[in-house]
Amino acid sequence: GLGGGVLMVGLMSLVFPPAAIIPVHGVVQLGSNVSRSLLFIKHMDWRILGLVFIGSLIGAFVGASIYVGLSPDLIRLLLGLFIIFVTWMPKLQGRDLPNPAIIAVGAVACFISMFVGAAGPFIGAMLPTHRISKQALIGTIGGCMSILHSLKITAFGFFGFAFAPWIPFIVCAIAFGFLGALA
């Protein structure tokens, strides 16, 4: 359930133009996370989802306004550094956070997601994994990431990204992502 988005953004960086990687990745990840959310909807923590949504509104529009001005080389560098960081970062223990901290996590996660695509590991690190079921963890992260990717796609569209040329890839990737969620 976690890590596939990081792998996909790395693979996409090998063949996609840098400016298209994160917006297209966002649509594909939205499809995967919505399917995961629907499969685990009865286990989701709705309080966390609401708070992450509030923070994500801020992160999406601030991040998109910066992203559209970045050079392709800087985008590639940020993606590479993020993949290295996620691969080698220490495992964080989730803990119960107060509401303002969850809002801040949502803002930071969505902001990060605007540049590197996959913030699932960051969102997962804030959840109190010691006291929630595997199903609640999967459903809540899927819901949070659905929020982040929805807002990210909206922000990129607002700033002029054209998604239409990428629809064939997006449809195929979402279909395979759904099959992976079922498995």
N, C-alpha and C positions, 0 to 999 in steps of 0.2 A: 503493500500500500504506500510505502514511502521510498523515495529514491529513484523511481522511474522517471519522474519529471526532470531530475537533474541529469540522468543519463540521456534522456531525449533531447534536452537543450544542447548537450555536448555534441551529440550526433548531428543535430540540425545545423550546428555551427560549421560543420564540414562542407555542407552543400547549399545552404540558404544564404542570401545576402544578409549582412549583419542587421540592417534596419528591419528586416522581416522576421527575424528569429523570435523575438520575445512576443510580438503581437500574435503571430500564428501559433506559437507554443501555448499562449494563453487560451486560445479557442479550443485547442485540442485538450488541454488540461481541464478546461471547464467541462467538456464532455465526459472525461474520465471521472472527475470529482462529483459531478451531478449523478452519474450512475452509481458511484460508490455511496453517495449520500442517500439515494433512494433505497438502496439495498439495506442500509443501516439506519433509516430515518427514525425508527422508534427508540433508538439508543442515543440519539444526539443530545448534547447539552445546549439547550436553546438560549440560556443566559449568556454563555460564552459566545454563541453565534451573534447575538444582538450586539454585544460589546465590541466584538471584532469588526462587525459591519460599520459601526460608528467610526472607529479608528481608520478603517480601510478607505472610507470616503476621502479622508484627508490625504493619506498616503498615495492613492491612485492619481489624483489630479496634480499633486505636487511632483510626483515621479514622472508622469507623462509629459508635463511641461518641460522638464529637464531633458528627458530621453530624446525628444525629437531634435535636439540640437547637438547630440553627441556624434563624434566622428566614428566611422565603422571600426577603426583600429582600437579606439577606446572601448567600444562595445565588446569586441573580441577579448580584450585584456580583462575587462570586468567579469565576463563569463568564465574565462580560464581561472582567474583567481578565486571565484566563487566555488567552482567545481573542486579545486584543491582544498579550499577551506572546509567545505561540507564533507569531503572525504576524510580529512584528518582532524576535524574538530572533536573535542572531547564530548562524550555523551553527557547531556545535561539531564538532571533529574527534574521532572515536572513537579510543580508545587502549586498549592492553592494561592492564587493571586487576587488582590483586591480589584474591584471593578476598574478604577482608573488605570491600573497597570495593564489589564487586559485590553483596554482601549488603546493604550500606547503600543502594545505588542501588535495589535491589528494595524495601526498606522505604520509602524516600522516594517512589518512583514509585507504589507502592500507596497510600500515604497521600494523595498529591496526587490520585490517581485517584478517591479517595472523595469529593472535593469538586468536581472539574472533569471527571471522566469519562475524558478521553483523555490518557494519559501515554505514548503510543507515541513521540512525538518525544523525550521525556526518556530512555526506554529506548534508543532508536536512537542517541542521542548518546554512549552509553558503549561501543558496539561498535567494535572496531577495523576500520572500514570500508576502510582502506587495504590490508588483507591478507585480507579474506574476500570470497567471491563474492556477487553480487547475490542468488542463491538462498539462500545461508546467512544473509544479512542479513534477507531477507523471512521465512524460516522461523523464525529465532531470535526476531525481534521478535514474530511471530505467536504463538510458543510462550510467550514471556514475558508477552505481553498476555493470552493465554488463562489463564495462572496468575493474573495480577492480577484479571481480571474474575471468574474462578471464586471466588476468595477474597472479592472485593467483594460478589458476589451472596449468598454464604453469610453474610457479616457483616450485610448489610442484612436478610436473612431472619431471622437470629438476633435482630436488634433490632426485628422486627415489621413490616417492609414487606410489603404484600400485592401480589404480582405478578399474581395471577389476572385482575384487570380489564384488564390491559395485554396479555394473550396474543394477541389478534388483530393488534395492531400489531407485536408482537415477531415473530410468525411471518412476516408479510409482509416486515418489514425484514430478517430473517435470510435469507429466500429471495433477496431482491434483493442482499444482501451477498455471498451465495455466487456468484450470477451475476457479480458484479463481480470476485470473486477468480478465477473461471475466465477471465474476459476478460483 
